[in-house]
Amino acid sequence: MRHPRAASFLSATAGGLVAALALLLLLPLGGSSHRSVIVRSPGRTAFASQLSGTTPLTPRAIYERDAHGVVAIRASTAPARAGSPLAGEQAGTRTDTGSGIVLGSGGLILTNDHVIDGARSITVSLEGQNATTRSATVVGADRSKDLALLRIDPAGLVLHPLTLAAYATPEVGDPAYAIGNPFGLNWTLTTGVVSALHRRIAAPDGTPIPDAIQTDAALNPGNSGGPLLDAYGSVIGVNSQIVSGSSAAGGQGGSSGVGFAISTSTINAFLTHLGVHGQS
């Protein structure tokens, strides 16, 4: 059993989510109005760009603009072979669900490593309830940063890339918005503020991840890998973990108003390592 106050990852196991929405899962703004284009290395597909803006958006405007850039991810492990140590009660396919962020028109998707770790097949569903589903391949993953980059075939799709915020950090008290797939409910918007900065969380392999953003925007199972957005609709972090004082079947916990997102400084370091570079 998990410690009642432990930080937890936010990906969800599909089987229990449909059975009961009461199942609590553990996963796991403001700033400058100037934006810059973030692009891949020469010859690659560019990420989304955004013109400089001076007026914060309403939550409704952020949702209408950015929800199309958030996808639902299902990562399935292969069933155990008969006679193996995993056969019997633990045999069968396990499917974890999470969220992802469209980064480019070429089909790049950013998510958490813990959402897809160990998966034998990964599918990405776009467009909310009227989902178009594509299989995904892993471009790169870093367990020590809890980040993964996927690619889907963009043929026939109109993708809606989100913008990574170009400024250094948000400020405590700035608006924060999360869009994701909690409990399998695609395109769910929750609102809050940046509660604290420079938090240190632990990656799945135990490596400390610095500069995490704490927020009180509600995060629940299935929110893992989705965006934390600022008042201009730019991505300031990847939602990853929560601290929960409750647990239910499956050892998962629900939102207690203390969630954590991996900051863009860590995201940019991960993308740069994969050959994805930012330009101002």
Backbone as JSON, one array per atom type, in Angstrom:
{
  "sequence": "MRHPRAASFLSATAGGLVAALALLLLLPLGGSSHRSVIVRSPGRTAFASQLSGTTPLTPRAIYERDAHGVVAIRASTAPARAGSPLAGEQAGTRTDTGSGIVLGSGGLILTNDHVIDGARSITVSLEGQNATTRSATVVGADRSKDLALLRIDPAGLVLHPLTLAAYATPEVGDPAYAIGNPFGLNWTLTTGVVSALHRRIAAPDGTPIPDAIQTDAALNPGNSGGPLLDAYGSVIGVNSQIVSGSSAAGGQGGSSGVGFAISTSTINAFLTHLGVHGQS",
  "N": [[0.85, -1.2, 0.0], [0.5, 2.25, -0.76], [2.11, 5.05, 0.77], [0.01, 7.26, 2.56], [0.39, 9.98, 1.97], [2.03, 10.11, -0.17], [3.73, 11.12, -3.2], [2.33, 10.52, -6.39], [2.24, 8.86, -9.58], [0.43, 9.78, -12.6], [-0.72, 8.23, -14.66], [-3.2, 5.94, -15.88], [-4.75, 2.77, -15.29], [-6.62, 1.12, -17.64], [-8.72, -0.76, -17.23], [-9.89, -0.5, -14.59], [-10.84, 2.08, -14.66], [-13.11, 2.49, -16.27], [-14.94, 1.01, -14.89], [-15.47, 2.35, -12.47], [-15.86, 5.67, -11.83], [-15.25, 6.76, -9.49], [-12.86, 5.76, -8.71], [-9.72, 6.62, -7.58], [-6.9, 8.07, -8.96], [-3.31, 8.18, -9.02], [-0.99, 10.4, -10.25], [1.71, 11.19, -11.75], [0.85, 31.73, -13.93], [1.03, 33.14, -16.21], [3.53, 35.5, -16.75], [5.95, 36.56, -19.23], [4.59, 37.95, -22.25], [5.71, 37.45, -24.62], [6.5, 35.33, -27.34], [8.3, 32.67, -28.9], [9.4, 30.88, -31.84], [9.67, 27.4, -31.75], [11.67, 24.98, -33.11], [12.41, 22.02, -34.99], [15.57, 20.45, -35.85], [17.37, 21.63, -38.81], [15.45, 21.13, -41.77], [13.54, 19.55, -40.62], [10.19, 19.13, -39.25], [8.59, 22.05, -38.11], [7.77, 23.19, -34.81], [4.77, 24.47, -33.27], [4.11, 27.94, -33.67], [3.57, 31.1, -32.12], [2.12, 34.26, -32.23], [3.23, 37.23, -30.57], [1.42, 38.22, -27.7], [-0.7, 40.33, -25.73], [-2.91, 40.21, -24.17], [-4.41, 38.27, -21.75], [-6.05, 35.07, -22.15], [-9.42, 33.87, -21.83], [-10.57, 31.09, -19.8], [-12.35, 29.57, -21.37], [-11.64, 30.36, -23.98], [-9.01, 29.42, -24.08], [-9.45, 26.68, -23.86], [-10.97, 26.17, -26.2], [-9.09, 26.75, -28.13], [-6.82, 25.15, -27.54], [-7.52, 22.51, -26.84], [-7.67, 20.78, -29.01], [-5.06, 20.17, -29.43], [-4.38, 18.26, -27.61], [-4.03, 14.87, -26.83], [-5.33, 11.52, -26.31], [-3.78, 8.74, -24.83], [-3.12, 5.3, -25.11], [-1.46, 2.65, -23.76], [-0.34, -0.54, -24.16], [0.66, -3.57, -22.64], [2.16, -6.72, -23.51], [0.44, -9.89, -23.2], [1.26, -12.24, -20.61], [3.23, -15.17, -21.2], [2.04, -18.56, -21.21], [2.87, -20.52, -18.4], [4.9, -18.9, -17.62], [6.46, -16.83, -15.04], [4.68, -14.76, -14.76], [2.24, -15.64, -15.45], [-1.14, -16.87, -14.93], [-2.97, -15.31, -12.38], [-1.98, -12.8, -13.0], [-1.77, -12.78, -15.68], [-2.46, -11.7, -19.04], [-3.37, -8.79, -20.99], [-2.33, -5.57, -20.07], [-3.48, -2.29, -19.96], [-2.48, 0.99, -19.94], [-3.52, 4.34, -19.48], [-3.19, 7.71, -20.61], [-2.3, 11.12, -21.27], [-1.33, 13.33, -23.98], [0.75, 15.73, -25.75], [0.47, 17.51, -28.68], [3.15, 18.34, -30.68], [4.07, 19.03, -33.21], [3.29, 19.43, -36.74], [4.22, 17.29, -38.05], [3.63, 15.03, -36.62], [4.65, 14.61, -34.04], [4.47, 13.77, -30.6], [4.38, 14.67, -27.26], [4.8, 13.19, -24.06], [4.53, 11.59, -20.79], [7.16, 9.44, -19.66], [6.41, 7.37, -17.93], [3.88, 6.74, -18.75], [4.08, 5.24, -21.08], [6.04, 3.37, -20.64], [7.45, 0.19, -21.01], [5.51, -0.65, -22.77], [4.07, -2.63, -25.38], [2.5, -1.95, -27.47], [1.25, 1.14, -28.65], [-1.3, 3.48, -28.79], [-2.75, 6.44, -30.13], [-5.28, 8.74, -29.62], [-7.14, 11.2, -31.23], [-8.91, 14.34, -31.31], [-10.87, 14.29, -29.28], [-14.09, 13.18, -28.33], [-14.94, 12.29, -30.85], [-13.01, 10.4, -31.87], [-10.06, 9.96, -33.77], [-7.92, 7.36, -34.3], [-4.52, 6.48, -34.08], [-1.66, 4.41, -34.46], [1.37, 4.59, -32.53], [4.87, 5.28, -32.46], [7.89, 5.13, -30.52], [9.98, 7.82, -30.35], [11.97, 8.73, -28.67], [12.92, 8.33, -25.21], [13.23, 9.22, -21.79], [13.79, 8.02, -18.82], [14.78, 9.13, -16.49], [13.97, 11.73, -16.59], [11.32, 11.44, -16.86], [10.01, 11.7, -19.35], [8.77, 11.32, -22.68], [8.93, 11.01, -26.22], [6.79, 10.66, -28.87], [5.75, 9.43, -32.12], [3.3, 9.79, -34.61], [1.69, 8.76, -37.66], [1.05, 11.42, -39.72], [-0.52, 11.57, -41.96], [-3.37, 12.61, -43.69], [-4.41, 13.86, -41.47], [-5.35, 16.78, -39.61], [-3.39, 18.36, -37.65], [-3.0, 19.99, -34.47], [-0.71, 21.71, -33.23], [0.65, 22.57, -30.01], [2.07, 25.38, -28.25], [5.24, 25.66, -26.75], [6.01, 27.43, -23.87], [8.07, 30.29, -24.04], [9.3, 31.87, -22.19], [11.23, 32.21, -19.11], [10.21, 31.32, -16.46], [6.94, 30.84, -15.01], [5.03, 32.75, -12.61], [4.32, 32.53, -9.11], [0.94, 32.33, -8.32], [0.01, 32.98, -10.81], [-2.42, 32.23, -13.4], [-3.3, 28.82, -14.09], [-3.9, 26.12, -16.24], [-5.19, 22.93, -16.94], [-5.46, 20.44, -19.4], [-6.71, 17.32, -20.22], [-7.03, 13.73, -19.95], [-8.58, 12.57, -17.76], [-9.61, 9.7, -15.97], [-10.45, 8.54, -18.34], [-12.01, 10.43, -19.56], [-12.02, 12.3, -22.13], [-10.47, 15.38, -23.12], [-10.83, 17.1, -20.86], [-11.07, 20.03, -18.98], [-9.42, 21.67, -16.36], [-9.0, 24.16, -13.83], [-6.79, 26.49, -12.16], [-4.13, 27.79, -10.17], [-0.63, 28.7, -10.37], [0.98, 27.24, -7.83], [3.42, 26.96, -6.52], [6.96, 27.14, -7.17], [9.96, 25.58, -8.5], [9.93, 23.07, -7.29], [11.0, 19.8, -6.26], [10.72, 16.72, -7.67], [10.44, 13.11, -7.92], [11.66, 11.03, -10.47], [10.51, 8.07, -12.3], [12.66, 6.28, -12.02], [13.78, 7.11, -9.73], [15.46, 9.29, -9.92], [16.07, 12.68, -9.11], [13.94, 15.28, -10.26], [14.34, 18.52, -11.02], [12.96, 21.87, -10.53], [10.19, 21.56, -10.87], [6.75, 22.46, -11.39], [4.33, 23.41, -9.1], [0.84, 23.02, -8.78], [-2.63, 23.86, -8.15], [-4.6, 23.17, -9.87], [-6.92, 20.71, -10.72], [-5.7, 17.44, -10.96], [-5.85, 14.15, -12.13], [-6.0, 10.49, -12.42], [-4.95, 9.59, -15.62], [-4.41, 12.12, -16.48], [-1.71, 12.3, -16.78], [1.04, 13.33, -18.71], [-0.29, 15.27, -20.1], [-0.87, 18.81, -20.92], [0.14, 21.57, -18.83], [-1.04, 24.75, -18.82], [-0.5, 28.26, -19.52], [-1.83, 31.63, -19.04], [-1.95, 32.5, -21.62], [-2.32, 30.34, -23.12], [-0.11, 28.78, -23.66], [2.21, 26.05, -23.26], [3.43, 25.37, -20.13], [4.29, 23.27, -18.68], [4.46, 19.66, -18.22], [2.0, 17.66, -17.02], [2.37, 15.47, -14.29], [2.51, 14.25, -11.65], [0.79, 13.77, -8.49], [0.12, 14.67, -5.08], [-1.53, 12.72, -2.8], [-4.02, 12.16, -0.37], [-5.71, 10.07, -0.23], [-6.76, 6.78, -1.16], [-7.65, 4.04, -3.31], [-9.11, 1.03, -4.71], [-6.63, -0.72, -6.48], [-4.55, 0.82, -5.67], [-4.41, 3.53, -6.21], [-4.6, 7.13, -6.1], [-6.51, 10.18, -5.63], [-6.99, 13.63, -6.75], [-5.76, 16.12, -4.58], [-5.41, 18.74, -4.66], [-2.76, 19.31, -4.84], [-0.59, 19.2, -7.19], [1.9, 18.31, -9.69], [3.93, 19.52, -12.33], [6.22, 18.83, -14.93], [8.69, 21.09, -15.81], [9.23, 23.5, -18.52], [11.94, 23.93, -18.83], [13.15, 21.47, -18.26], [11.85, 19.96, -20.19], [12.79, 21.15, -22.58], [15.51, 20.52, -22.41], [15.37, 17.77, -22.7], [14.25, 17.53, -25.3], [16.23, 18.79, -26.81], [18.34, 17.0, -26.47], [17.4, 14.97, -28.06], [17.76, 16.04, -30.5], [16.04, 18.04, -31.11], [15.62, 21.34, -31.36], [15.46, 24.59, -29.82], [14.74, 27.84, -31.04], [15.17, 31.32, -30.83]],
  "CA": [[0.0, 0.0, 0.0], [1.27, 3.46, -0.83], [1.99, 5.97, 1.88], [-1.17, 8.08, 2.27], [0.73, 11.31, 1.49], [3.1, 10.0, -1.16], [3.48, 11.59, -4.56], [1.98, 9.4, -7.25], [2.17, 9.12, -11.01], [-0.96, 10.02, -12.99], [-1.28, 7.39, -15.7], [-4.29, 5.13, -15.35], [-5.01, 1.46, -15.88], [-7.92, 1.29, -18.28], [-9.76, -1.65, -16.74], [-10.59, -0.01, -13.43], [-11.39, 3.42, -14.86], [-14.48, 2.42, -16.79], [-15.8, 0.39, -13.89], [-15.91, 3.29, -11.45], [-15.2, 6.98, -11.9], [-14.81, 7.11, -8.15], [-11.5, 5.27, -8.52], [-8.82, 7.77, -7.53], [-5.63, 7.71, -9.56], [-2.18, 9.02, -8.69], [-0.01, 10.65, -11.29], [2.48, 11.84, -10.94], [1.16, 31.59, -15.29], [1.34, 34.47, -16.69], [4.87, 35.7, -17.28], [6.08, 37.39, -20.42], [3.66, 37.65, -23.32], [6.46, 37.22, -25.84], [6.61, 33.93, -27.71], [9.22, 32.43, -30.0], [9.18, 29.63, -32.55], [10.53, 26.28, -31.38], [11.71, 24.18, -34.32], [13.33, 20.89, -35.05], [16.79, 20.74, -36.58], [17.07, 21.99, -40.2], [14.84, 20.11, -42.61], [12.5, 18.84, -39.89], [8.93, 19.86, -39.09], [8.64, 23.05, -37.05], [6.73, 23.2, -33.8], [3.83, 25.58, -33.39], [4.56, 29.27, -33.3], [2.48, 31.93, -31.65], [2.43, 35.68, -32.24], [3.22, 37.85, -29.25], [0.13, 38.71, -27.3], [-0.68, 41.12, -24.52], [-4.16, 40.03, -23.44], [-4.66, 36.89, -21.34], [-7.25, 34.46, -22.68], [-10.34, 33.28, -20.87], [-10.49, 29.63, -19.81], [-13.09, 29.05, -22.53], [-10.84, 30.58, -25.19], [-7.88, 28.5, -24.03], [-9.96, 25.34, -24.16], [-11.36, 26.07, -27.6], [-7.9, 26.81, -28.97], [-5.77, 24.18, -27.23], [-7.97, 21.13, -26.62], [-7.37, 19.98, -30.2], [-3.65, 19.78, -29.38], [-4.19, 17.27, -26.54], [-4.46, 13.55, -27.28], [-5.44, 10.44, -25.34], [-2.8, 7.69, -25.12], [-3.32, 3.98, -24.51], [-0.23, 1.87, -23.89], [-0.66, -1.91, -23.76], [1.72, -4.56, -22.52], [1.8, -8.02, -24.07], [0.05, -10.86, -22.18], [2.31, -13.16, -20.21], [3.15, -16.49, -21.82], [1.65, -19.64, -20.3], [3.99, -21.15, -17.72], [5.87, -17.91, -17.16], [6.17, -16.37, -13.68], [3.61, -13.78, -14.78], [1.0, -16.28, -15.86], [-2.12, -17.02, -13.85], [-3.79, -14.15, -12.05], [-1.45, -11.59, -13.59], [-1.69, -12.92, -17.13], [-3.36, -10.84, -19.79], [-2.86, -7.49, -21.41], [-2.61, -4.41, -19.22], [-3.5, -1.06, -20.74], [-2.4, 2.23, -19.19], [-4.0, 5.49, -20.25], [-2.64, 9.0, -20.24], [-2.53, 12.21, -22.21], [-0.15, 13.74, -24.71], [0.75, 17.08, -26.3], [0.92, 17.58, -30.06], [4.23, 19.32, -30.81], [4.32, 19.47, -34.57], [2.43, 18.9, -37.78], [4.8, 16.03, -38.52], [3.13, 13.91, -35.83], [5.35, 14.43, -32.77], [3.62, 13.82, -29.42], [5.12, 14.63, -26.0], [4.05, 12.63, -22.94], [5.39, 11.07, -19.73], [7.74, 8.1, -19.86], [5.7, 6.33, -17.18], [2.65, 6.38, -19.46], [4.35, 4.28, -22.16], [7.14, 2.48, -20.27], [7.15, -1.23, -21.08], [4.4, -0.94, -23.68], [4.33, -3.32, -26.64], [1.76, -1.21, -28.48], [0.81, 2.45, -28.19], [-2.24, 4.14, -29.7], [-3.04, 7.84, -29.83], [-6.61, 9.14, -30.09], [-7.24, 12.63, -31.41], [-10.22, 14.95, -31.51], [-11.85, 14.1, -28.21], [-15.07, 12.11, -28.42], [-14.94, 11.77, -32.21], [-11.58, 10.13, -31.91], [-9.32, 9.28, -34.81], [-6.88, 6.65, -33.58], [-3.34, 6.09, -34.83], [-0.59, 3.77, -33.69], [2.49, 5.49, -32.29], [6.19, 4.72, -32.18], [8.67, 5.93, -29.59], [11.15, 8.49, -30.92], [12.96, 8.73, -27.6], [12.36, 8.38, -23.86], [14.22, 9.41, -20.73], [13.14, 7.66, -17.56], [15.26, 10.02, -15.43], [13.21, 12.98, -16.71], [9.93, 11.02, -17.02], [9.49, 12.26, -20.58], [8.88, 10.48, -23.88], [8.49, 11.63, -27.46], [6.18, 9.68, -29.77], [5.41, 9.92, -33.45], [2.22, 9.14, -35.33], [1.62, 9.09, -39.07], [0.13, 12.54, -39.81], [-1.22, 11.58, -43.25], [-4.82, 12.76, -43.61], [-4.81, 14.51, -40.23], [-5.06, 18.19, -39.4], [-2.92, 18.41, -36.28], [-3.05, 21.31, -33.83], [0.41, 21.77, -32.28], [0.66, 23.57, -28.95], [3.3, 26.16, -28.13], [5.98, 25.62, -25.5], [6.27, 28.79, -23.43], [9.46, 30.65, -24.3], [9.89, 32.61, -21.08], [11.96, 31.37, -18.16], [9.31, 30.67, -15.52], [5.76, 31.58, -14.59], [5.13, 33.28, -11.26], [3.32, 32.01, -8.18], [-0.31, 33.07, -8.4], [-0.44, 33.07, -12.19], [-3.4, 31.21, -13.76], [-2.8, 27.55, -14.63], [-5.0, 25.33, -16.8], [-4.81, 21.59, -17.37], [-6.37, 19.72, -20.28], [-6.25, 15.95, -20.28], [-7.9, 12.58, -20.15], [-8.75, 11.9, -16.47], [-10.63, 8.64, -15.91], [-10.92, 8.26, -19.68], [-12.88, 11.51, -20.01], [-11.17, 13.1, -23.0], [-10.61, 16.84, -23.25], [-11.34, 17.69, -19.63], [-10.36, 21.23, -18.54], [-9.46, 22.08, -14.96], [-8.36, 25.46, -13.67], [-6.18, 26.78, -10.87], [-3.03, 28.74, -10.22], [0.69, 28.19, -10.04], [1.01, 27.27, -6.36], [4.82, 27.09, -6.09], [7.95, 26.87, -8.21], [11.23, 24.95, -8.13], [9.75, 21.85, -6.51], [11.8, 18.66, -6.7], [9.97, 15.47, -7.65], [11.26, 11.95, -8.26], [11.33, 10.3, -11.69], [10.23, 6.65, -12.03], [13.86, 5.56, -11.6], [14.25, 7.72, -8.49], [16.26, 10.48, -10.17], [15.36, 13.93, -8.83], [13.62, 16.2, -11.35], [14.24, 19.85, -10.4], [12.19, 22.95, -11.16], [8.8, 21.21, -11.16], [5.76, 23.48, -11.07], [3.22, 22.93, -8.29], [-0.43, 23.67, -9.12], [-3.84, 23.33, -7.53], [-5.53, 22.69, -10.9], [-7.17, 19.3, -10.42], [-5.08, 16.41, -11.79], [-6.32, 12.82, -11.73], [-5.5, 9.45, -13.29], [-5.18, 9.84, -17.03], [-3.87, 13.44, -16.8], [-0.28, 12.21, -17.03], [1.5, 13.62, -20.06], [-1.03, 16.39, -20.67], [-0.24, 20.11, -20.7], [-0.23, 22.64, -17.92], [-1.03, 25.91, -19.71], [-0.56, 29.57, -18.9], [-2.97, 32.45, -19.41], [-1.91, 32.74, -23.05], [-2.52, 29.06, -23.77], [1.16, 28.11, -23.96], [2.55, 24.96, -22.36], [4.48, 25.67, -19.16], [4.73, 22.04, -18.05], [3.79, 18.38, -18.5], [1.44, 17.16, -15.77], [3.04, 14.19, -14.04], [2.31, 13.62, -10.35], [0.02, 14.46, -7.46], [0.17, 14.18, -3.7], [-2.9, 12.35, -2.48], [-4.26, 11.62, 0.96], [-6.71, 9.01, -0.32], [-6.45, 5.72, -2.11], [-8.77, 3.13, -3.55], [-8.68, -0.21, -5.34], [-5.58, -0.51, -7.46], [-3.49, 1.59, -5.08], [-4.35, 4.84, -6.83], [-5.17, 8.21, -5.3], [-7.1, 11.26, -6.4], [-6.48, 14.98, -6.57], [-5.94, 16.8, -3.31], [-5.05, 20.13, -4.88], [-1.31, 19.44, -4.9], [-0.11, 18.48, -8.36], [3.21, 18.75, -10.18], [4.19, 19.44, -13.76], [7.62, 18.96, -15.33], [8.78, 22.42, -16.4], [9.75, 23.59, -19.88], [13.4, 23.83, -18.83], [13.45, 20.04, -18.37], [11.34, 19.52, -21.49], [13.7, 21.61, -23.63], [16.74, 19.73, -22.32], [15.05, 16.45, -23.27], [14.08, 17.66, -26.74], [17.53, 19.11, -27.38], [19.1, 15.75, -26.5], [16.9, 14.18, -29.18], [18.0, 16.77, -31.74], [14.97, 19.01, -31.3], [16.25, 22.54, -30.81], [14.68, 25.82, -29.77], [15.34, 29.04, -31.61], [14.44, 32.53, -30.45]],
  "C": [[0.88, 1.23, 0.0], [1.07, 4.28, 0.45], [0.85, 6.95, 1.58], [-0.84, 9.48, 1.77], [1.78, 11.27, 0.41], [2.7, 10.6, -2.48], [3.26, 10.4, -5.45], [1.96, 9.83, -8.69], [0.72, 9.08, -11.46], [-1.48, 9.17, -14.13], [-2.28, 6.44, -15.07], [-4.34, 3.79, -16.04], [-6.45, 1.43, -16.37], [-9.01, 0.47, -17.63], [-10.56, -1.07, -15.6], [-11.27, 1.32, -13.66], [-12.82, 3.38, -15.32], [-15.42, 1.91, -15.74], [-16.3, 1.39, -12.87], [-15.14, 4.58, -11.57], [-14.73, 7.42, -10.53], [-13.4, 6.62, -7.87], [-10.54, 6.44, -8.59], [-7.43, 7.34, -7.98], [-4.55, 8.69, -9.16], [-1.34, 9.23, -9.91], [1.08, 11.54, -10.73], [2.26, 10.95, -10.68], [1.26, 32.97, -15.84], [2.74, 34.56, -17.23], [4.83, 36.55, -18.51], [5.07, 36.98, -21.48], [4.38, 37.35, -24.62], [6.6, 35.73, -26.09], [7.63, 33.81, -28.83], [8.91, 31.09, -30.63], [10.16, 28.59, -32.04], [10.5, 25.31, -32.54], [12.61, 22.98, -34.14], [14.58, 21.32, -35.8], [16.46, 20.97, -38.05], [16.51, 20.83, -41.0], [13.74, 19.34, -41.92], [11.27, 19.72, -39.73], [9.02, 20.83, -37.92], [7.5, 22.83, -36.06], [5.82, 24.39, -34.04], [4.51, 26.89, -33.02], [3.35, 30.08, -32.89], [2.93, 33.38, -31.68], [2.39, 36.22, -30.82], [1.84, 38.39, -28.94], [0.24, 39.48, -26.0], [-1.9, 40.9, -23.65], [-4.33, 38.57, -23.05], [-5.98, 36.38, -21.9], [-8.15, 33.98, -21.55], [-10.16, 31.77, -20.87], [-11.21, 29.01, -21.01], [-12.28, 29.2, -23.8], [-9.63, 29.65, -25.23], [-8.32, 27.1, -24.4], [-10.28, 25.2, -25.64], [-10.15, 26.07, -28.53], [-6.98, 25.61, -28.78], [-6.23, 22.74, -27.07], [-7.63, 20.23, -27.8], [-5.91, 19.54, -30.25], [-3.34, 18.8, -28.27], [-4.78, 15.94, -27.0], [-4.58, 12.59, -26.1], [-4.51, 9.31, -25.78], [-3.19, 6.42, -24.38], [-2.08, 3.15, -24.81], [-0.46, 0.49, -23.31], [0.58, -2.76, -23.68], [1.23, -5.88, -23.1], [1.36, -8.96, -22.95], [1.2, -11.79, -21.85], [2.12, -14.52, -20.89], [2.76, -17.54, -20.77], [2.9, -20.28, -19.7], [5.04, -20.17, -17.25], [5.52, -17.48, -15.75], [5.02, -15.38, -13.62], [2.28, -14.37, -15.21], [0.04, -16.38, -14.67], [-2.89, -15.75, -13.63], [-3.29, -12.88, -12.74], [-1.35, -11.66, -15.11], [-2.71, -12.0, -17.79], [-2.75, -9.49, -20.08], [-3.29, -6.41, -20.44], [-2.53, -3.17, -20.09], [-3.5, 0.14, -19.79], [-2.85, 3.37, -20.08], [-3.37, 6.77, -19.72], [-2.99, 10.02, -21.3], [-1.22, 12.55, -22.92], [-0.36, 15.11, -25.34], [1.26, 17.03, -27.73], [1.97, 18.7, -30.18], [4.43, 19.82, -32.23], [3.4, 18.82, -35.57], [2.98, 17.6, -38.36], [4.43, 14.83, -37.67], [3.86, 13.65, -34.53], [4.41, 14.67, -31.6], [4.51, 13.71, -28.18], [4.23, 14.06, -24.9], [5.04, 12.25, -21.84], [5.95, 9.7, -20.1], [6.92, 7.05, -19.13], [4.38, 5.93, -17.82], [2.91, 5.24, -20.45], [5.45, 3.27, -21.81], [6.7, 1.02, -20.29], [6.06, -1.61, -22.06], [4.88, -1.68, -24.93], [3.56, -2.69, -27.79], [1.23, 0.07, -27.86], [-0.14, 3.02, -29.23], [-2.54, 5.54, -29.19], [-4.39, 8.18, -30.44], [-6.69, 10.65, -30.1], [-8.69, 13.06, -31.47], [-11.28, 14.51, -30.51], [-12.79, 12.93, -28.44], [-15.11, 11.48, -29.81], [-13.53, 11.36, -32.59], [-11.15, 9.44, -33.2], [-8.12, 8.65, -34.13], [-5.76, 6.24, -34.52], [-2.38, 5.36, -33.9], [0.58, 4.72, -33.59], [3.76, 4.7, -32.06], [6.94, 5.67, -31.26], [9.9, 6.49, -30.3], [12.29, 8.49, -29.91], [12.27, 8.82, -26.26], [13.5, 8.52, -22.87], [13.52, 9.17, -19.39], [13.55, 8.6, -16.43], [14.58, 11.38, -15.47], [11.71, 12.72, -16.79], [9.28, 11.67, -18.22], [9.69, 11.29, -21.73], [8.34, 11.26, -25.06], [8.02, 10.54, -28.4], [6.01, 10.3, -31.15], [4.26, 9.1, -34.0], [2.31, 9.54, -36.8], [0.61, 10.23, -39.24], [-0.71, 12.56, -41.08], [-2.73, 11.65, -43.04], [-5.31, 13.45, -42.36], [-4.54, 16.01, -40.3], [-4.69, 18.33, -37.93], [-2.89, 19.85, -35.78], [-1.93, 21.41, -32.79], [0.23, 22.87, -31.24], [2.03, 24.22, -28.88], [3.95, 25.92, -26.77], [6.33, 27.05, -25.12], [7.75, 29.11, -23.53], [10.11, 31.37, -23.13], [10.45, 31.67, -20.03], [11.02, 30.61, -17.22], [8.04, 31.49, -15.37], [6.01, 32.12, -13.18], [4.03, 32.66, -10.4], [2.1, 32.93, -8.2], [-0.83, 33.25, -9.81], [-1.48, 31.99, -12.47], [-2.71, 29.97, -14.34], [-3.99, 26.72, -15.05], [-4.46, 23.98, -17.25], [-5.89, 21.02, -18.29], [-5.84, 18.3, -20.42], [-7.38, 14.95, -20.35], [-8.16, 11.86, -18.82], [-9.89, 10.89, -16.49], [-11.22, 8.33, -17.27], [-11.83, 9.31, -20.25], [-12.06, 12.51, -20.81], [-11.52, 14.58, -22.94], [-11.29, 17.46, -22.03], [-10.45, 18.87, -19.24], [-10.53, 21.43, -17.05], [-8.64, 23.35, -14.81], [-7.79, 25.63, -12.27], [-5.13, 27.85, -11.02], [-1.71, 27.99, -10.09], [0.86, 28.35, -8.53], [2.42, 27.47, -5.81], [5.72, 26.72, -7.26], [9.15, 26.13, -7.62], [11.05, 23.79, -7.15], [10.62, 20.75, -7.09], [10.95, 17.41, -6.56], [10.88, 14.34, -8.1], [10.75, 11.31, -9.53], [11.05, 8.85, -11.36], [11.46, 5.86, -11.59], [14.47, 6.16, -10.35], [15.11, 8.95, -8.68], [15.47, 11.74, -9.84], [15.13, 14.74, -10.11], [13.44, 17.58, -10.73], [13.26, 20.74, -11.14], [10.77, 22.55, -11.55], [7.88, 22.33, -10.68], [4.64, 22.84, -10.24], [1.97, 23.72, -8.65], [-1.57, 23.06, -8.34], [-4.91, 23.01, -8.57], [-5.69, 21.19, -10.73], [-6.51, 18.38, -11.45], [-5.49, 15.06, -11.24], [-5.75, 11.78, -12.69], [-5.92, 9.67, -14.73], [-4.71, 11.22, -17.45], [-2.37, 13.39, -17.13], [0.05, 12.48, -18.5], [0.78, 14.77, -20.72], [-0.41, 17.72, -20.29], [-0.78, 20.85, -19.49], [0.0, 23.93, -18.71], [-1.07, 27.21, -18.92], [-1.75, 30.37, -19.42], [-3.02, 32.79, -20.89], [-2.08, 31.44, -23.84], [-1.26, 28.35, -24.16], [1.48, 27.08, -22.89], [3.68, 25.39, -21.44], [4.96, 24.41, -18.45], [3.94, 20.84, -18.53], [3.32, 17.81, -17.17], [1.89, 15.73, -15.52], [2.66, 13.5, -12.74], [1.36, 14.44, -9.5], [0.42, 13.91, -6.1], [-1.26, 13.91, -3.29], [-2.98, 11.78, -1.08], [-5.26, 10.5, 0.96], [-6.25, 7.98, -1.31], [-7.65, 4.81, -2.23], [-8.22, 1.87, -4.19], [-7.66, 0.11, -6.42], [-4.46, 0.36, -6.94], [-3.35, 2.99, -5.65], [-5.01, 5.87, -5.93], [-5.67, 9.32, -6.18], [-6.54, 12.62, -6.03], [-6.78, 15.52, -5.17], [-5.59, 18.27, -3.43], [-3.56, 20.38, -4.87], [-0.81, 18.57, -6.05], [1.19, 19.08, -8.85], [3.33, 18.53, -11.67], [5.68, 19.62, -14.01], [7.75, 20.22, -16.17], [9.39, 22.39, -17.8], [11.27, 23.55, -19.92], [13.83, 22.37, -18.96], [13.0, 19.5, -19.71], [12.32, 19.91, -22.6], [15.02, 20.85, -23.61], [16.53, 18.35, -22.94], [14.95, 16.52, -24.78], [15.41, 17.97, -27.44], [18.4, 17.86, -27.49], [18.67, 14.86, -27.67], [17.13, 14.87, -30.54], [16.9, 17.73, -32.09], [15.4, 20.28, -30.6], [15.3, 23.72, -30.82], [15.46, 26.97, -30.4], [14.51, 30.24, -31.19], [14.26, 33.43, -31.64]]
}
